[in-house]
Amino acid sequence: MRSLLLAAMLAGTTSPVLAAPCGGDFDTFIEAFSREAAAQRISRRTLASAFEGLTPDPQVIALDRRQGVFRQSFEQFALPRINSRLAKAQRLLAQHADLLARIEQRFGVPVRS
């Protein structure tokens, strides 16, 4: 319920919200988050209610830090994903070539840009 309340508080804002930095001290994160929320006119009472009894979960932090993906460079992470999507896109272009050609002919939408 608390997560929904926090999400609703931030989702209802009309201006962009900068993310409070994470990865450091929990209390520092809560302070930064609270300042952002106050700037969005979220009352201290609402924040106090949302944060009541909230503590970091060491197991979640340990699991997060064990994720190997964060030890990869951008290229190591992205290239396999990009290459597999490109291969699928090429396969789908070939599979639907006739349909795409008709769409291009009728509506002027190019198959490839």
VENFENSUL-V640432 format. One record per backbone hydrogen bond with DSSP energy under -1.0 kcal/mol. CO is the residue of the C=O (numbers start at 1). NH is the residue of the N-H. E is the energy in kcal/mol with one decimal. If there is no record, write none. Layout:
# VENFENSUL-V640432
co=CO nh=NH e=E
co=CO nh=NH e=E
This chain:
# VENFENSUL-V640432
co=1 nh=5 e=-2.3
co=2 nh=6 e=-2.6
co=3 nh=7 e=-2.6
co=4 nh=8 e=-2.7
co=5 nh=9 e=-2.3
co=6 nh=10 e=-2.0
co=7 nh=11 e=-2.7
co=8 nh=12 e=-1.6
co=10 nh=13 e=-1.1
co=25 nh=29 e=-2.0
co=26 nh=30 e=-2.5
co=27 nh=31 e=-2.3
co=28 nh=32 e=-2.3
co=29 nh=33 e=-2.9
co=30 nh=34 e=-2.6
co=31 nh=35 e=-2.1
co=32 nh=36 e=-2.2
co=33 nh=37 e=-2.6
co=34 nh=38 e=-2.6
co=35 nh=39 e=-2.1
co=37 nh=42 e=-2.3
co=38 nh=41 e=-1.9
co=43 nh=47 e=-2.2
co=44 nh=48 e=-3.2
co=45 nh=49 e=-2.1
co=46 nh=50 e=-2.4
co=47 nh=51 e=-2.6
co=51 nh=54 e=-2.4
co=57 nh=61 e=-2.1
co=58 nh=62 e=-2.6
co=59 nh=63 e=-2.5
co=60 nh=64 e=-2.5
co=61 nh=65 e=-2.3
co=64 nh=67 e=-1.2
co=67 nh=70 e=-1.2
co=68 nh=71 e=-2.2
co=69 nh=72 e=-1.2
co=73 nh=77 e=-2.1
co=74 nh=78 e=-3.4
co=75 nh=79 e=-2.1
co=78 nh=82 e=-3.0
co=79 nh=83 e=-3.0
co=80 nh=84 e=-1.8
co=81 nh=85 e=-1.7
co=82 nh=86 e=-2.7
co=83 nh=87 e=-2.3
co=84 nh=88 e=-1.9
co=85 nh=89 e=-2.7
co=86 nh=90 e=-2.6
co=87 nh=91 e=-2.1
co=88 nh=92 e=-2.6
co=89 nh=93 e=-2.5
co=90 nh=94 e=-2.0
co=91 nh=95 e=-2.3
co=92 nh=96 e=-2.3
co=94 nh=97 e=-1.0
co=96 nh=100 e=-2.7
co=97 nh=101 e=-2.3
co=98 nh=102 e=-2.1
co=99 nh=103 e=-2.3
co=100 nh=104 e=-2.4
co=101 nh=105 e=-2.5
co=102 nh=106 e=-2.7
co=103 nh=107 e=-2.9
co=104 nh=108 e=-1.6
